[in-house]
């Protein structure tokens, strides 16, 4: 079990998702922002290694406008050496990497233009992971998408489109349950038809479920991940007190987390903490799971 958090480190004085407005696009702007983002990503990874946090979700904004038609610059070639350097750092320290396109990336959209833009954006994410030289265990997680008043047809549309994806995307894509439309049961049904692995989101499941037993879920989800995919990834958060339903907690709630860890035994997975205070909660969780035989610390 590797512990991680997504995209942003609030302790360091840098950000790996700096971008700019489309109207300000220029190759110079692009190079400047990507150089900053890659340098900051390296700082974040080194920070995490020193603190036994070996799972990280790279920001989708690493390369601004990468899939937009305005950007025809060979950013992968320009930063080839830096990508290799970062990839070597990741592999040497056995860090698990993921990415998560935003909510506008909808593979099963009933609008063709949205679907094609989504495929282009997924290809960009796959290119980043390929430029880093990472194997198939580095994943791109995605929600199934919309229902469009016809859930079964929308599920079938996702399955058909998944099968047609470029292999560079298909080998990395995983789907996760959401809190409104597609439960774990739905995702497992899609996986059975398509072969796409299922990433389990614990918090989303607490908001939308079909009454499944937690350990049954982990067993079923685990079976969707093949050896080439690595062990399953799981997202964890809890409800922020006195806020709208579905708002992620500001910091780790030890009682809820310890319950989650206890009932998850003996299943092994890499754990992404979708907690607002990012690395602060991740460091607390490292301490909480330090005696768990599943936990993997850094080998420095």
C-alpha positions as CSV (number, residue, x, y, z in Angstrom):
1,X,0.0,0.0,0.0
2,X,1.4,3.3,-1.1
3,X,0.0,6.6,0.2
4,X,-0.5,9.6,-2.0
5,X,-2.4,12.8,-2.7
6,X,-3.4,14.7,-5.8
7,X,-1.6,17.4,-7.9
8,X,-0.8,20.2,-5.4
9,X,1.7,20.5,-2.5
10,X,0.7,23.3,-0.2
11,X,4.0,23.3,1.8
12,X,6.3,24.0,-1.1
13,X,6.5,27.5,-2.7
14,X,5.7,26.2,-6.2
15,X,2.9,24.8,-8.3
16,X,3.1,22.2,-11.0
17,X,-0.1,23.4,-12.8
18,X,0.7,26.9,-13.8
19,X,-1.2,27.9,-17.0
20,X,-2.4,31.0,-18.8
21,X,-5.4,32.3,-20.8
22,X,-5.9,31.0,-24.3
23,X,-5.7,34.5,-25.8
24,X,-2.2,34.8,-24.3
25,X,-1.0,31.6,-26.0
26,X,2.5,31.7,-27.5
27,X,5.3,29.2,-27.7
28,X,7.3,31.3,-25.3
29,X,4.5,31.3,-22.7
30,X,4.1,27.5,-23.2
31,X,7.8,26.8,-22.7
32,X,8.0,29.0,-19.6
33,X,5.0,27.4,-17.9
34,X,5.9,23.8,-18.7
35,X,9.5,24.4,-17.5
36,X,8.1,25.7,-14.2
37,X,5.6,22.8,-13.9
38,X,8.2,20.1,-14.5
39,X,10.7,21.7,-12.1
40,X,8.0,21.9,-9.4
41,X,6.9,18.4,-10.1
42,X,10.4,17.2,-9.4
43,X,10.4,19.2,-6.1
44,X,7.1,17.6,-5.1
45,X,8.3,14.1,-5.9
46,X,11.5,14.6,-3.8
47,X,9.4,16.0,-1.0
48,X,7.2,12.9,-1.1
49,X,10.0,10.4,-1.3
50,X,11.6,11.9,1.9
51,X,8.2,11.4,3.7
52,X,7.3,7.9,2.5
53,X,4.6,9.1,0.2
54,X,5.0,7.0,-3.0
55,X,1.8,7.7,-4.8
56,X,1.1,10.9,-6.7
57,X,-1.5,12.2,-9.1
58,X,0.1,14.5,-11.7
59,X,-1.9,17.6,-12.6
60,X,-3.7,17.6,-16.0
61,X,-2.4,21.2,-16.5
62,X,1.2,20.1,-16.6
63,X,1.3,21.1,-20.3
64,X,-1.3,24.0,-20.9
65,X,-3.5,23.6,-23.9
66,X,-1.7,20.4,-24.9
67,X,-4.7,18.9,-26.7
68,X,-6.0,22.2,-28.1
69,X,-5.7,23.0,-31.8
70,X,-3.8,26.2,-31.0
71,X,-0.9,24.2,-29.6
72,X,1.1,22.5,-32.4
73,X,4.5,22.8,-30.7
74,X,6.5,19.7,-30.1
75,X,6.6,20.1,-26.3
76,X,7.4,16.4,-25.8
77,X,10.5,16.8,-27.9
78,X,11.5,20.1,-26.3
79,X,11.3,18.6,-22.8
80,X,12.4,15.1,-23.7
81,X,15.4,15.1,-21.4
82,X,13.5,16.5,-18.5
83,X,10.7,14.0,-18.9
84,X,13.3,11.2,-18.9
85,X,14.9,12.6,-15.8
86,X,11.6,12.7,-13.9
87,X,10.7,9.3,-15.2
88,X,14.0,7.9,-13.9
89,X,13.3,9.5,-10.5
90,X,9.9,7.9,-10.4
91,X,11.1,4.5,-11.4
92,X,14.1,4.5,-9.1
93,X,11.9,5.2,-6.1
94,X,9.1,2.9,-7.2
95,X,6.5,5.8,-7.2
96,X,3.0,5.0,-8.4
97,X,1.6,7.7,-10.8
98,X,-1.9,8.6,-11.9
99,X,-3.7,11.4,-13.8
100,X,-7.3,12.4,-13.7
101,X,-8.8,14.5,-16.6
102,X,-11.4,17.1,-15.5
103,X,-15.2,16.7,-15.6
104,X,-15.4,18.1,-19.1
105,X,-13.8,14.9,-20.5
106,X,-16.7,12.7,-21.2
107,X,-16.1,9.6,-23.3
108,X,-19.8,8.6,-23.5
109,X,-21.0,12.1,-24.4
110,X,-24.0,12.2,-26.8
111,X,-22.3,15.2,-28.5
112,X,-19.7,14.1,-31.1
113,X,-17.5,17.2,-30.6
114,X,-17.3,16.6,-26.8
115,X,-16.4,13.0,-27.5
116,X,-13.6,13.8,-30.0
117,X,-12.2,16.5,-27.7
118,X,-12.2,14.0,-24.8
119,X,-10.3,11.5,-26.9
120,X,-7.7,14.2,-27.8
121,X,-7.3,15.1,-24.1
122,X,-7.0,11.4,-23.0
123,X,-4.3,11.0,-25.7
124,X,-2.4,13.9,-24.2
125,X,-2.5,12.3,-20.7
126,X,-1.2,9.1,-22.2
127,X,1.6,10.9,-23.9
128,X,2.7,12.5,-20.6
129,X,3.0,9.1,-19.0
130,X,4.7,7.6,-22.1
131,X,7.2,10.5,-22.2
132,X,8.0,9.7,-18.5
133,X,8.7,6.1,-19.6
134,X,6.3,4.6,-17.2
135,X,4.7,1.2,-17.6
136,X,1.0,0.3,-17.6
137,X,0.7,0.6,-13.8
138,X,0.6,4.4,-14.3
139,X,-3.1,5.1,-14.9
140,X,-5.6,7.7,-16.2
141,X,-8.8,7.6,-14.2
142,X,-12.1,8.7,-15.6
143,X,-15.7,8.8,-14.6
144,X,-18.1,6.9,-16.9
145,X,-19.8,10.1,-17.8
146,X,-23.4,11.2,-18.4
147,X,-26.7,9.2,-18.3
148,X,-28.6,11.3,-20.9
149,X,-31.9,9.9,-19.8
150,X,-30.9,6.5,-21.1
151,X,-28.4,4.8,-18.7
152,X,-28.1,1.4,-20.4
153,X,-27.5,3.1,-23.8
154,X,-25.0,5.4,-22.2
155,X,-23.2,2.5,-20.7
156,X,-23.1,0.7,-24.0
157,X,-21.8,3.8,-25.7
158,X,-18.9,4.0,-23.2
159,X,-18.1,0.3,-23.8
160,X,-18.1,0.7,-27.6
161,X,-16.0,3.8,-27.5
162,X,-13.5,2.3,-25.1
163,X,-13.0,-0.6,-27.4
164,X,-12.2,1.9,-30.2
165,X,-9.6,3.9,-28.3
166,X,-6.0,4.1,-29.3
167,X,-3.9,1.5,-27.5
168,X,-1.8,4.2,-25.8
169,X,-5.0,5.3,-23.9
170,X,-6.6,1.9,-23.5
171,X,-3.7,0.4,-21.7
172,X,-3.9,3.1,-19.0
173,X,-7.6,4.0,-18.7
174,X,-9.5,3.0,-15.5
175,X,-13.0,4.0,-14.5
176,X,-14.2,5.1,-11.1
177,X,-17.6,5.2,-9.5
178,X,-19.1,8.6,-8.9
179,X,-21.6,10.1,-6.4
180,X,-24.5,10.8,-8.8
181,X,-24.8,8.5,-11.8
182,X,-22.6,5.4,-11.9
183,X,-22.2,3.2,-8.8
184,X,-19.5,0.6,-8.3
185,X,-22.0,-2.0,-9.5
186,X,-22.4,0.0,-12.8
187,X,-18.7,0.2,-13.2
188,X,-18.2,-3.5,-12.6
189,X,-20.9,-4.3,-15.3
190,X,-19.0,-2.0,-17.7
191,X,-15.7,-3.7,-16.8
192,X,-17.2,-7.2,-17.4
193,X,-18.1,-6.1,-20.9
194,X,-15.0,-4.1,-21.8
195,X,-12.1,-5.3,-19.6
196,X,-11.5,-1.8,-18.3
197,X,-10.2,-1.8,-14.6
198,X,-12.3,-0.3,-11.9
199,X,-10.9,2.3,-9.4
200,X,-13.0,2.3,-6.2
201,X,-13.9,5.7,-4.7
202,X,-14.8,5.1,-1.1
203,X,-16.4,8.5,-0.5
204,X,-18.5,8.4,-3.7
205,X,-19.7,5.0,-2.7
206,X,-20.9,6.3,0.6
207,X,-23.1,8.7,-1.4
208,X,-24.3,6.4,-4.2
209,X,-24.4,2.6,-3.8
210,X,-26.5,-0.5,-4.2
211,X,-26.0,-1.8,-0.7
212,X,-22.9,-3.8,-1.5
213,X,-20.7,-5.1,1.4
214,X,-17.4,-3.2,1.5
215,X,-15.2,-6.3,1.3
216,X,-17.2,-7.7,-1.5
217,X,-16.5,-4.5,-3.5
218,X,-12.8,-4.7,-2.9
219,X,-12.7,-8.4,-4.0
220,X,-14.7,-7.7,-7.1
221,X,-12.7,-4.5,-8.0
222,X,-9.4,-6.3,-7.4
223,X,-10.4,-8.9,-10.0
224,X,-10.7,-6.3,-12.7
225,X,-7.0,-5.4,-12.4
226,X,-4.6,-7.6,-14.3
227,X,-0.9,-8.2,-13.5
228,X,0.1,-5.6,-16.1
229,X,-2.1,-3.0,-14.4
230,X,-0.5,-3.3,-11.0
231,X,-2.4,-3.5,-7.7
232,X,-5.7,-1.6,-7.6
233,X,-5.9,2.1,-6.9
234,X,-8.5,3.4,-4.3
235,X,-9.6,7.0,-3.6
236,X,-10.4,7.9,-0.1
237,X,-12.1,10.9,1.5
238,X,-14.9,11.7,3.9
239,X,-17.6,14.3,4.3
240,X,-16.7,17.8,5.4
241,X,-18.8,18.6,8.5
242,X,-21.6,21.1,8.1
243,X,-21.1,21.4,4.4
244,X,-23.1,20.3,1.4
245,X,-23.3,16.6,0.8
246,X,-20.3,15.4,-1.3
247,X,-17.8,18.1,-0.2
248,X,-14.5,16.5,0.6
249,X,-13.1,16.9,4.1
250,X,-10.5,19.6,4.8
251,X,-8.3,17.2,6.7
252,X,-8.1,13.6,7.6
253,X,-10.7,12.3,10.2
254,X,-8.8,9.7,12.1
255,X,-11.8,7.7,13.4
256,X,-13.3,7.3,10.0
257,X,-10.0,6.6,8.3
258,X,-9.0,4.0,10.9
259,X,-12.3,2.2,10.4
260,X,-11.8,2.2,6.6
261,X,-8.3,0.8,7.0
262,X,-9.4,-1.9,9.4
263,X,-12.3,-3.2,7.3
264,X,-10.2,-3.1,4.1
265,X,-8.0,-5.9,5.3
266,X,-6.6,-8.0,3.8
267,X,-7.0,-6.4,0.4
268,X,-4.0,-4.5,-0.9
269,X,-4.2,-1.3,-2.9
270,X,-2.5,2.0,-3.4
271,X,-4.4,4.8,-1.6
272,X,-5.1,8.3,-3.0
273,X,-6.2,10.7,-0.4
274,X,-8.6,13.3,-1.9
275,X,-8.4,15.5,1.2
276,X,-8.3,19.3,0.9
277,X,-5.1,19.9,2.8
278,X,-3.2,17.4,0.5
279,X,0.3,16.5,1.8
280,X,-0.5,17.4,5.4
281,X,-3.1,14.7,5.7
282,X,-1.0,12.3,3.7
283,X,1.8,12.7,6.2
284,X,-0.6,11.9,9.0
285,X,-1.9,8.8,7.2
286,X,1.7,7.6,6.7
287,X,2.0,7.6,10.5
288,X,-1.4,5.9,11.0
289,X,-0.5,3.0,8.7
290,X,3.2,2.7,9.5
291,X,2.5,-0.6,11.3
292,X,0.2,-2.0,8.6
293,X,2.0,-4.9,6.8
294,X,0.6,-3.6,3.5
295,X,2.3,-0.2,3.8
296,X,5.4,0.4,1.6
297,X,7.8,3.1,2.8
298,X,10.5,4.7,0.6
299,X,13.8,2.8,0.3
300,X,16.1,5.8,0.7
